Structure formats: structure tokens, C-alpha cells
Amino acid sequence: MRKLLSAEFSRLLHSLVFRLCLLFSAGLAVFSTTMRWLDIRENAELYAKLSVDYRNADGLVFIGGLYLIFAIAVFLGIFVGTEYSDGTIRNKLMVGHTRRDIWFSKLIICAVAAVVINILYILAALAFGGVMLGGTTMELSQILLCSLAVTMAVLALTAFLLLFSMLIQSKAVGSVACLLMTILMLFAAITIYQKLSAPEYYDAYQYTMDNGKTISVEKEKNPHYLTGTKRKVYEFLDTTLPVSQLFTVGRNELDGLEDFGIMMVSDLVIILAATGAGILVFQKRNLK
């Protein structure tokens, strides 16, 4: 196992796709901060009426995770798929490494890479936000809590996507599968958020027609508002799905230690389930 990890870390450090992901991560933080700074300069009067957290880096520090999931998906598909196309995994088996050790070494390396990509964005956003936007109103404890939540969500996402990249032996197909699943998970997270944030009632309003007649519409109940068991299911998914967690933290809506604890437990369950299922299938996989 030690030799596998040593070889994997060496390969990671020399990986072009990993370096590009790091560049994208840091560049995204710089770009987001610069765009906010320019927007504040162009709309100074508008921002002056808003609270300070709209004018500083609060909304930028963790939102990058929603974009970096695509970088992670690309990295996993290419980094793992290359070993299939080069015959490296088959060679590892021939020299005596077990399939379980190969899987765990891949999980560890990919998890380290994914976490580094995300942490780099957070640090860059804090640094550039401090210089260009006056820092953040978040306390250190909140930053650490959100960073840990993001890290666990990223680990769960990595373990899940590793299933596709390890079990699909085509680099191209594996990369597409990882990207497709990432898109679907992001779409699901946005849909869940929209369903939960929909108002229970539509406010009353008035409008004037062309002929001058005023039409009044009374307050009415939203027929699509989630209630009962259905709402609880959506709230459960919003708290437990990794991309939904990233979306929640990115919006600075992590509601204390209770939600944090549920997130941690669900992420651990996903990691264990994905790893166990992956190893079980990989043990019986016929490698080309």
C-alpha cells in the first residue's frame, strides 16, 4: 500500500490536469473577487444601501465549490482513466497489489486532490477578498466550520464519482459519465432549493389595464408549496446530498451544529457505501 501511495502521489504532482485544476481554482477566486469589486465601483450607491456582507467577500468564499465540482469530475475521469488506457492498473495487479489496495490508493489520492483544489479556492478568495473587498464579516470559527463542511461534501462527491471512473475502463466514457452525473446532481440541488424556497402564499397585488381599469388580485395560496412528508423528504435531501450541501454552504445558510452534524453523518455514509460497493464490483471486474 505504501508503494502504491508513493507512486500515486508522484504521479499526482506531475499531473498536468491536476495543475490545470489548481490554476482554474485560483483563477476562479481571483475572477470572482475582481468582478465583485468592479460591480461595487460601478454601482456604489446601490451597494451603499446594502448590508456590509453584500460589499465584502462573504458571498464569494464558499460559492466556488459549485463550479469546482466540474473540475473534480474532469480530473477524476482523466486521472483514473489514463491508468486503464496505459495498462497501469493491470500491471499493478500483475506485480502483486490487491484490487482493494488499488481502490483505496485511488480514493486517497483523488480525495487529497479534490480537497486541495477546493481549499485553494477558499484561501485565494479570502486573500483577494481581504485586499479588494475589505475582508469578511465571518468569524474564524464559522470559516473553519464551513470549510470542514465543504471538505466532507467534496470527499463524499469524490467517493461517488470514483465509482464511475474506476468501473468504466474507457477514459472518454468515464470522463463523460462523471461530468454527466455532476450536472445531474447540480440540477437536482438547484431544483430542491427552488422547491423549498417557494412561498406558501402569493402576495396580493394590483395592476392597471390599458383602458385605465384597476384590477386587484387577492392573496392566494401557492398550489405547488411543499407540505407534510413531501417537504420533509426534500429537506432531508437538501441536507444530505453533497452538491446540495455545497449549495447551502455557498449561500452562507449553514444553520449551526445540528445541520453540520447531519451533513457529516450523511457524507460518511455516502463515502462508506460508495467505497464498499465499488470495491465489491471491482473485485469481480474483468480488466482488459
Salt bridges, closest charged atoms under 4 A:
GLU8 OE1 - ARG11 NH1 3.91
GLU8 OE2 - LYS92 NZ 2.79
GLU8 OE2 - LYS106 NZ 2.18
GLU83 OE2 - ARG11 NH1 3.34
GLU83 OE1 - LYS92 NZ 3.16
GLU83 OE1 - LYS106 NZ 2.59
GLU200 OE2 - LYS221 NZ 3.23
GLU235 OE2 - ARG231 NE 3.58
GLU253 OE1 - ARG251 NH2 2.76
